Amino acid sequence: ALNNMSFSVDIVDPLNIDRLARGRIRGYTGNGNMQIERDEEIAIKRVRIYDILGQQLLDAPNPANSIPLPVSVPGIYVAEIIYNNNQRQSFRFYR
């Protein structure tokens, strides 16, 4: 069985919560990597990955669109993506 996961993030305009902003982040895990796709106006500043106990496993400033995952043991992990003006979004993934 393949261990693939995808997620999509809707960035909400803080001045008008009912209207979605144009920016979107999409992430996929598979083959030992996390792929990040984003709209042009989103500048990813940092990606951090934590295990389920909260131990930081990776801190990648200004990451490329493909990040090698630092995990080899099956489990649940959390990826935190920091973008634009220190906005943050966290996602759980299984590896």
Secondary structure as UniProt FT lines:
FT   STRAND          5..12
FT   TURN            14..15
FT   TURN            17..18
FT   STRAND          20..30
FT   TURN            31..32
FT   STRAND          33..38
FT   TURN            40..41
FT   STRAND          44..51
FT   TURN            52..53
FT   STRAND          56..61
FT   STRAND          66..68
FT   STRAND          76..83
FT   TURN            84..86
FT   STRAND          87..94
//
